[in-house]
Amino acid sequence: MPVGIEAWVSQIPPITRGWLALSVLTSLAVQCQLVTALHLYYSPRSTFGNAQLWRAVTTFFYFGPISLDFIFHIFFFMRYSRMLEESSFANRKADYFWLLFLSSIMLLVIAPLFNLPFLSSALAFVPTYVWSRRHPSTPISLFGLFTITAPYLPVALVAFSWIINGTWKVAAGDLLGCAVGHISWFMRDVWTREMVGGKTFFSEPPMRV
């Protein structure tokens, strides 16, 4: 019977667990100099022009070197991705993967406009934003200092990221993630339900629509 850290990991739903494992392993690989960040970043020229297609994937798993910012992003992404997967996407792993996949495509298209080589924090903010919109009346205690309602959570986290890094440029990826999260939430929860009234390409994978 699993105990300790093994039991904790086994309780995390599969999509979040896989995402967490790949993210931690990627940062550890860079920290141990098994690979460099230069081999992981995303740019259209390197990715498609030089046929280095892995960059379109690795950009979503590198949260930077082991640091306070790394712990901050990993903790909150794991917390709210898990909560979203366990609530709104319980027994619907394909639907949750589809949400993340479409969000990733949007980020890859938009990122060059903002010169963002790594999109891990941006994608991590997508489930956080979607969860906050689906639980608008839920109170959230931030570090035991003050309490806000869920819709204000993404803004509070962006502000905190800005504070611990000392520059708004570091929080640019988080802001982009909030923007893509809003688009994903609107297309899934508002447009699909109120304007279409049924399943669409945005709400379920094509093979299930």
C-alpha positions in Angstrom: 0.0 0.0 0.0 1.5 3.4 -1.0 2.6 5.7 1.8 4.0 9.2 2.1 4.9 11.0 -1.1 3.9 8.0 -3.2 0.4 8.0 -1.8 0.1 11.8 -2.3 1.3 11.6 -5.9 -1.1 8.7 -6.6 -4.0 10.8 -5.5 -3.4 13.5 -8.1 -5.6 13.0 -11.2 -3.7 11.7 -14.2 -3.4 14.8 -16.5 -2.3 17.0 -13.6 0.1 14.3 -12.3 1.7 13.8 -15.7 2.1 17.6 -16.2 3.6 18.0 -12.7 6.0 15.2 -13.2 7.3 16.4 -16.6 7.6 19.9 -15.3 9.7 18.9 -12.2 11.8 16.5 -14.2 12.5 19.2 -16.9 13.7 21.8 -14.3 15.8 19.2 -12.5 17.4 18.2 -15.8 18.4 21.8 -16.5 19.5 22.2 -12.9 21.7 19.1 -13.2 23.0 20.4 -16.5 21.7 17.4 -18.4 20.2 19.8 -20.9 20.2 23.5 -21.2 17.3 25.9 -21.5 18.5 26.9 -24.9 17.3 23.5 -26.1 13.9 23.9 -24.7 12.6 27.4 -25.5 10.1 28.1 -28.3 10.4 30.3 -31.3 8.7 29.8 -34.6 12.0 30.0 -36.5 13.8 27.4 -34.4 10.7 25.2 -34.0 9.4 25.1 -37.6 12.2 26.7 -39.7 14.9 24.4 -38.3 12.5 21.5 -37.7 13.1 21.4 -34.0 9.5 20.5 -33.3 10.1 19.3 -29.7 10.3 23.0 -28.7 6.6 23.3 -29.2 6.2 20.8 -26.3 9.1 21.5 -24.0 8.2 25.2 -23.7 5.2 24.1 -21.6 7.2 22.1 -19.1 10.1 24.4 -18.1 9.2 26.7 -15.2 12.7 28.0 -14.8 15.4 27.1 -12.4 14.6 25.8 -8.9 13.6 29.0 -7.0 10.9 30.7 -5.1 9.2 31.6 -8.4 9.4 27.9 -9.5 7.8 26.8 -6.3 5.1 29.5 -6.5 4.0 28.5 -10.0 4.2 24.7 -9.4 2.2 24.9 -6.2 -0.7 27.0 -7.6 -0.8 25.3 -11.0 -0.9 21.8 -9.3 -3.5 23.0 -6.8 -6.0 24.5 -9.2 -5.4 22.1 -12.1 -6.1 19.2 -9.7 -9.2 20.9 -8.4 -10.5 21.6 -11.9 -9.7 18.1 -13.1 -11.4 16.5 -10.0 -14.5 18.7 -10.2 -15.5 19.9 -13.7 -13.6 17.1 -15.6 -14.1 14.2 -13.3 -14.0 11.0 -15.4 -13.5 13.2 -18.5 -9.7 13.1 -19.0 -10.0 13.5 -22.8 -12.0 16.7 -22.3 -9.5 18.2 -19.9 -6.6 17.3 -22.2 -8.5 19.0 -25.1 -8.9 22.2 -23.1 -5.2 22.3 -22.4 -4.3 21.3 -26.0 -6.4 24.1 -27.5 -5.0 26.6 -25.0 -1.5 25.5 -25.9 -2.2 26.1 -29.6 -3.4 29.6 -28.9 -0.4 30.3 -26.8 2.0 29.1 -29.5 0.3 31.4 -32.0 0.2 34.5 -29.7 3.6 34.1 -27.8 5.8 35.5 -30.6 4.0 38.8 -30.4 5.2 39.2 -26.8 8.6 37.5 -27.2 7.9 34.8 -24.7 10.2 31.8 -25.1 8.7 29.7 -22.3 5.0 29.2 -21.9 4.7 26.9 -18.9 3.4 29.6 -16.5 1.0 30.9 -19.2 -0.5 27.5 -19.7 -0.6 26.9 -15.9 -2.8 30.0 -15.5 -5.4 28.6 -17.9 -6.9 26.0 -15.5 -6.5 28.4 -12.6 -8.6 31.0 -14.5 -11.2 28.5 -15.7 -11.6 27.1 -12.2 -12.0 30.6 -10.8 -14.8 31.5 -13.3 -16.6 28.2 -12.6 -16.6 28.8 -8.8 -17.4 32.6 -8.6 -18.6 32.6 -5.0 -15.9 30.4 -3.5 -13.8 32.3 -0.9 -10.0 32.0 -1.2 -7.6 32.7 1.6 -4.2 33.9 0.2 -1.4 32.9 2.5 -3.7 33.4 5.5 -3.3 37.2 5.0 -6.6 38.1 3.3 -9.6 36.5 1.7 -10.9 37.1 -1.8 -13.5 35.5 -4.0 -12.4 33.1 -6.7 -12.8 35.4 -9.7 -10.1 37.7 -8.3 -7.6 34.8 -7.8 -5.8 35.1 -11.2 -5.2 38.8 -10.7 -3.9 38.3 -7.2 -1.5 35.6 -8.3 -0.2 37.8 -11.2 0.4 40.6 -8.7 2.2 38.3 -6.3 4.4 36.9 -9.2 5.2 40.6 -10.0 6.2 41.3 -6.4 8.5 38.3 -5.9 10.2 38.8 -9.2 10.4 42.6 -9.0 9.4 43.2 -12.6 6.2 43.1 -14.6 7.9 41.5 -17.6 8.2 38.2 -15.7 4.5 38.3 -15.0 3.7 38.8 -18.8 3.4 35.1 -19.3 0.9 34.9 -16.4 -1.2 37.7 -17.9 -1.2 36.0 -21.3 -2.3 32.8 -19.6 -5.2 34.7 -18.0 -6.2 36.1 -21.4 -6.1 32.6 -23.0 -7.9 31.2 -20.0 -10.7 33.7 -20.5 -11.0 32.8 -24.2 -11.1 29.1 -23.3 -13.7 29.7 -20.5 -15.9 31.9 -22.8 -15.8 29.4 -25.7 -16.6 26.5 -23.5 -19.0 27.9 -20.9 -20.6 30.9 -22.4 -20.6 30.6 -26.2 -21.2 26.8 -26.2 -24.0 26.9 -23.7 -25.8 30.2 -24.4 -25.2 30.8 -28.1 -25.0 27.3 -29.5 -26.9 25.3 -27.0 -24.9 22.1 -27.5 -21.5 20.5 -27.9 -19.0 22.2 -30.1 -15.4 21.8 -31.3 -14.3 23.8 -28.3 -16.2 21.8 -25.6 -15.2 18.3 -26.6 -12.6 16.5 -28.8 -13.7 16.2 -32.4 -14.2 12.4 -32.1 -16.8 13.0 -29.5 -18.6 16.1 -30.9 
